[in-house]
Amino acid sequence: RSANVPLEYLTNRVSFYSREFYIDEGALIPRPETEHLIDEVLGRISADEALTIVEVGVGSGIISILLALHLPNTRFIAVDISPRALAVARRNIERFGLSDRIELREGDLLSSITEKIDFLVSNPPYIAQDAPLESNLSYEPQNALFGGEIGDEMIRALLDEVYARRIPSFACEMGYDQRLKVQEYLKNFAVQSLDFYTDYAAFDRGFVLKAIHE
Ligand SMILES: C[S@@+](CC[C@H](N)C(=O)[O-])C[C@H]1O[C@@H](n2cnc3c(N)ncnc32)[C@H](O)[C@@H]1O
């Protein structure tokens, strides 16, 4: 700890949404603000719906696992570009006995997905490349933190995919200062609804988009 290594990486344990998960340096340490993303998705899907949900950037697996525990009829495909993150996710998915409902795939964004997607979920990297960061963040995978030069590049790439693949709904975490950028970008597209939500500190933290596909 004296070298600022996060406690979670020293104990290989992390708590999220009242559950305990395995964690190591291969994946981002889950943050409490991501619990809001879970609630936003659960508020829009009923437990008896049989959907295909795709998560991009699965990391430790917390989002797909929590959603799978609450949505027993839903199938998940969870993607990450990092084999080390996928190893952490696999371990957690096995621990929760969800290997038959959450399929892991290695790939960039949605490149590994050919299936029809009912709901897209993501907590993508969204920090700008040159943003000054606290030293403890240097222990976390850099491709889990930095979303590009501006920060919102991966969010925009996912929005493009929503319209290219005619995905009905998309829930996404974002940086506290990215709301205007998302609104601005979506002016190019047909939107049924766009709901932003805030985190425990009342900062903007994400959105749920219902798209119109003409
Ligand atoms: C902010 S972390 C989120 C991890 C986990 N879902 C969570 O909420 O704690 C972002 C994840 O996206 C992955 N990632 C980064 N670029 C990607 C890309 N182009 N395609 C797929 N996954 C990517 C990273 O490896 C990382 O695991």
The ligand as a Tripos MOL2 file, in Angstrom:
@<TRIPOS>MOLECULE
LIG
   27    29     1     0     0
SMALL
NO_CHARGES

@<TRIPOS>ATOM
      1 C1        -13.5810    1.1650  -18.1300 C.3       1 LIG1
      2 S1        -13.1820   -0.5670  -18.3880 S.3       1 LIG1
      3 C2        -14.7280   -1.3120  -17.8940 C.3       1 LIG1
      4 C3        -14.5710   -2.6680  -17.2850 C.3       1 LIG1
      5 C4        -15.8440   -3.2270  -16.6200 C.3       1 LIG1
      6 N1        -16.9280   -3.3650  -17.5950 N.3       1 LIG1
      7 C5        -16.2980   -2.2990  -15.4930 C.2       1 LIG1
      8 O1        -17.2930   -1.5850  -15.6640 O.co2     1 LIG1
      9 O2        -15.6350   -2.2920  -14.4410 O.co2     1 LIG1
     10 C6        -13.1920   -0.6430  -20.1630 C.3       1 LIG1
     11 C7        -12.8600   -2.0120  -20.7870 C.3       1 LIG1
     12 O3        -12.9130   -1.8580  -22.2200 O.3       1 LIG1
     13 C8        -11.8940   -2.6310  -22.8070 C.3       1 LIG1
     14 N2        -11.6260   -2.0570  -24.1410 N.ar      1 LIG1
     15 C9        -10.8560   -0.9760  -24.4530 C.ar      1 LIG1
     16 N3        -10.8930   -0.7440  -25.7700 N.ar      1 LIG1
     17 C10       -11.6900   -1.6970  -26.3150 C.ar      1 LIG1
     18 C11       -12.1130   -1.9850  -27.6560 C.ar      1 LIG1
     19 N4        -11.7210   -1.2370  -28.6820 N.pl3     1 LIG1
     20 N5        -12.9400   -3.0390  -27.8540 N.ar      1 LIG1
     21 C12       -13.3390   -3.8130  -26.8060 C.ar      1 LIG1
     22 N6        -12.9800   -3.5840  -25.5180 N.ar      1 LIG1
     23 C13       -12.1610   -2.5380  -25.2750 C.ar      1 LIG1
     24 C14       -10.7320   -2.5500  -21.8280 C.3       1 LIG1
     25 O4         -9.8370   -3.6280  -22.0070 O.3       1 LIG1
     26 C15       -11.4830   -2.5670  -20.4800 C.3       1 LIG1
     27 O5        -11.5880   -3.8900  -19.9830 O.3       1 LIG1
@<TRIPOS>BOND
     1     1     2 1
     2     2     3 1
     3     2    10 1
     4     3     4 1
     5     4     5 1
     6     5     6 1
     7     5     7 1
     8     7     8 2
     9     7     9 1
    10    10    11 1
    11    11    12 1
    12    11    26 1
    13    12    13 1
    14    13    14 1
    15    13    24 1
    16    14    15 ar
    17    14    23 ar
    18    15    16 ar
    19    16    17 ar
    20    17    18 ar
    21    17    23 ar
    22    18    19 1
    23    18    20 ar
    24    20    21 ar
    25    21    22 ar
    26    22    23 ar
    27    24    25 1
    28    24    26 1
    29    26    27 1
@<TRIPOS>SUBSTRUCTURE
     1 LIG1         1 GROUP 0 **** ****
